[in-house]
Amino acid sequence: MLTIALAKGRTADDVLPLWRRAGIPVPADIDDSRALVFELAGTPFGDLRYLLAKPVDVPTYVQFGVADIGVVGKDILLEYDRDVYELLDLGTGYCKLCVAGRAVHKNTRPRRVATKYPRLADEYFRSQGADVEIVTLSGSIELAAVIGLTERIFDLVQSGATLRANGLVVFDEVLDVTARLIANRSSYRTKRAELERVVAALEAVLAGQEEEMRR
């Protein structure tokens, strides 16, 4: 059985259509069910098990072999640095890791920065020569800047609608983020044929998309 860990939420929503176009079977109720584990037997890709997990947990499941492969954003891979193979950039779930805040603070030197990415935020501000206090939050990062807890936030931005709705602007675009296909190192050796079949199917779809864009 090939076990696939998917990040719940936007990543899964963006990836599942790609999966379907590649002909990789997906449980019919995976979009609507509250279940976290789904199994499909006898598919052209063998027996498949899907796990739906929080994005930050996907690389952990893959590293420790609970899942053979997984799909998660590049931001998570960089922040948590798990020991996995990165096989493919799926090009979905596109967003940017940005520095933002209230316009009034744009030209001021920040003292505190709110983020879900303390490691990446620390690396970025050190590279800018800024000595800041990193405030790690897990909820709506924008709130920290709105209420004045911090002068900056360091977070993912997709459309920018949430920033605009809260009177915030982007100061710097740090990193382009897309969903990545990752693999457990041991599985890559013991189930290589199965993994390469999945990769080949996805690569064919991605190549077709690139060809359409060039026309």
C-alpha positions as CSV (number, residue, x, y, z in Angstrom):
1,M,0.0,0.0,0.0
2,L,1.2,3.5,-0.8
3,T,0.3,6.0,1.9
4,I,-0.1,9.7,0.9
5,A,-0.3,12.5,3.4
6,L,-2.0,15.7,2.3
7,A,-2.2,19.0,4.1
8,K,-5.7,19.9,5.0
9,G,-7.3,23.1,3.7
10,R,-6.0,25.2,0.8
11,T,-3.2,22.8,-0.2
12,A,-5.5,19.8,-0.5
13,D,-8.1,21.9,-2.3
14,D,-5.6,23.0,-4.9
15,V,-3.8,19.6,-5.2
16,L,-6.7,17.3,-5.6
17,P,-7.8,18.6,-9.0
18,L,-4.2,18.1,-10.2
19,W,-4.3,14.6,-8.8
20,R,-7.5,13.8,-10.6
21,R,-6.2,15.2,-13.9
22,A,-3.1,13.0,-13.5
23,G,-5.5,10.0,-13.3
24,I,-4.5,9.2,-9.7
25,P,-7.6,7.8,-7.9
26,V,-9.0,10.0,-5.1
27,P,-11.7,8.9,-2.7
28,A,-15.1,10.4,-3.9
29,D,-15.9,11.8,-0.5
30,I,-12.5,13.2,0.5
31,D,-13.6,16.8,-0.2
32,D,-16.7,16.7,2.1
33,S,-16.0,14.0,4.7
34,R,-14.7,14.7,8.2
35,A,-12.7,11.5,8.1
36,L,-8.9,11.7,8.2
37,V,-8.0,8.4,6.6
38,F,-9.3,7.1,3.3
39,E,-8.3,3.8,1.5
40,L,-8.7,2.7,-2.1
41,A,-7.9,-0.9,-3.1
42,G,-6.9,-2.2,-6.5
43,T,-6.2,1.1,-8.3
44,P,-3.8,1.4,-11.3
45,F,-1.4,2.8,-8.8
46,G,-1.9,-0.1,-6.3
47,D,-3.6,0.1,-3.0
48,L,-3.7,3.7,-1.8
49,R,-4.2,5.2,1.7
50,Y,-4.8,9.0,2.1
51,L,-4.1,10.8,5.3
52,L,-5.4,14.4,5.9
53,A,-3.2,16.2,8.4
54,K,-2.3,19.7,9.5
55,P,0.3,21.2,7.1
56,V,3.0,21.4,9.7
57,D,2.5,17.7,10.5
58,V,2.8,16.3,6.9
59,P,6.7,16.4,6.7
60,T,6.8,14.6,10.1
61,Y,4.5,11.8,9.0
62,V,6.7,11.4,5.8
63,Q,10.0,11.6,7.7
64,F,9.0,8.9,10.1
65,G,7.5,6.6,7.4
66,V,3.9,6.8,8.5
67,A,3.3,8.2,5.0
68,D,5.4,7.3,1.9
69,I,4.8,10.6,0.2
70,G,3.2,13.9,1.1
71,V,2.1,17.2,-0.3
72,V,2.9,20.4,1.6
73,G,3.9,24.0,1.0
74,K,7.5,25.0,0.5
75,D,7.2,27.3,3.5
76,I,6.7,24.4,5.9
77,L,9.6,22.5,4.4
78,L,11.9,25.5,5.0
79,E,10.7,26.3,8.5
80,Y,10.8,22.8,9.9
81,D,13.7,21.3,7.9
82,R,12.5,17.6,8.0
83,D,14.7,14.8,6.5
84,V,12.7,14.0,3.4
85,Y,13.2,14.0,-0.3
86,E,11.6,16.8,-2.3
87,L,10.5,15.2,-5.5
88,L,8.4,17.7,-7.4
89,D,7.2,21.3,-7.5
90,L,3.5,20.9,-8.1
91,G,3.0,24.6,-8.9
92,T,-0.3,24.8,-7.0
93,G,-1.2,26.7,-3.8
94,Y,0.8,29.6,-5.0
95,C,1.3,32.4,-2.5
96,K,4.1,34.7,-1.2
97,L,5.8,34.9,2.2
98,C,5.8,38.6,2.9
99,V,6.6,41.2,5.5
100,A,3.7,43.5,6.1
101,G,2.3,46.1,8.5
102,R,0.5,49.4,8.8
103,A,1.6,51.9,6.2
104,V,2.5,54.3,9.0
105,H,5.3,51.9,10.1
106,K,6.8,51.4,6.7
107,N,9.8,53.6,7.2
108,T,10.3,52.9,10.9
109,R,12.7,50.3,12.4
110,P,10.6,47.4,13.8
111,R,11.0,46.2,17.4
112,R,8.7,43.2,17.2
113,V,7.5,40.9,14.4
114,A,4.6,38.4,14.6
115,T,4.8,35.2,12.6
116,K,4.0,31.5,12.4
117,Y,7.5,31.1,10.9
118,P,10.0,32.1,13.7
119,R,13.0,30.4,12.0
120,L,12.4,32.0,8.6
121,A,11.5,35.4,10.1
122,D,14.7,35.4,12.2
123,E,16.8,34.5,9.2
124,Y,15.2,37.3,7.1
125,F,15.5,40.1,9.7
126,R,19.1,39.1,10.5
127,S,19.9,39.3,6.8
128,Q,18.5,42.9,6.9
129,G,20.6,43.8,9.9
130,A,17.5,44.2,12.1
131,D,17.5,43.1,15.7
132,V,13.9,42.3,16.3
133,E,11.9,40.3,18.9
134,I,10.0,37.4,17.2
135,V,6.5,36.9,18.5
136,T,5.3,33.4,17.5
137,L,1.5,33.2,17.0
138,S,-0.7,30.4,15.6
139,G,-3.9,32.3,14.7
140,S,-4.6,35.4,12.6
141,I,-1.2,37.0,12.3
142,E,-2.7,40.2,10.9
143,L,-4.3,41.0,14.3
144,A,-0.9,41.6,15.9
145,A,-0.2,44.5,13.6
146,V,-3.7,45.9,13.7
147,I,-3.8,46.2,17.5
148,G,-0.2,47.3,17.8
149,L,1.4,44.2,19.3
150,T,4.0,44.3,16.6
151,E,5.1,46.7,13.9
152,R,5.6,43.9,11.3
153,I,4.1,40.6,10.4
154,F,5.8,37.9,8.5
155,D,3.2,35.6,6.9
156,L,1.8,34.1,3.8
157,V,-0.1,36.3,1.4
158,Q,-2.3,34.9,-1.3
159,S,-4.6,37.6,-2.7
160,G,-3.9,40.3,-0.2
161,A,-7.5,40.7,0.5
162,T,-7.1,40.1,4.3
163,L,-4.3,42.6,4.5
164,R,-6.3,45.3,2.7
165,A,-9.4,44.6,4.8
166,N,-7.3,45.3,7.9
167,G,-5.5,48.4,6.7
168,L,-2.2,46.6,6.2
169,V,0.3,46.8,3.3
170,V,3.1,44.6,2.0
171,F,6.6,45.9,2.7
172,D,8.6,43.1,1.2
173,E,8.0,39.9,-0.8
174,V,10.4,37.4,0.7
175,L,9.6,34.0,-0.9
176,D,7.4,32.4,-3.6
177,V,5.6,29.4,-2.1
178,T,4.0,26.4,-3.9
179,A,3.0,22.9,-3.0
180,R,5.8,20.3,-3.1
181,L,5.6,16.5,-3.4
182,I,7.9,14.9,-0.8
183,A,8.9,11.3,-0.1
184,N,10.2,9.3,2.8
185,R,13.8,8.3,2.2
186,S,13.3,4.6,2.9
187,S,10.1,4.4,0.8
188,Y,11.9,6.0,-2.1
189,R,14.1,3.0,-2.2
190,T,11.7,0.2,-1.3
191,K,8.7,1.5,-3.3
192,R,10.5,3.4,-6.0
193,A,8.5,2.0,-8.9
194,E,5.2,3.0,-7.3
195,L,6.5,6.5,-6.5
196,E,7.9,7.0,-9.9
197,R,4.6,6.1,-11.4
198,V,2.9,8.8,-9.4
199,V,5.6,11.3,-10.2
200,A,5.4,10.5,-14.0
201,A,1.7,11.0,-14.0
202,L,1.9,14.4,-12.3
203,E,4.8,15.5,-14.4
204,A,2.8,14.7,-17.6
205,V,0.0,17.0,-16.4
206,L,2.4,19.8,-15.4
207,A,4.2,19.6,-18.7
208,G,0.8,19.8,-20.5
209,Q,-0.1,22.9,-18.5
210,E,3.2,24.6,-19.4
211,E,2.6,23.8,-23.0
212,E,-0.8,25.4,-22.9
213,M,0.6,28.5,-21.3
214,R,3.2,28.9,-24.0
215,R,0.5,28.8,-26.8
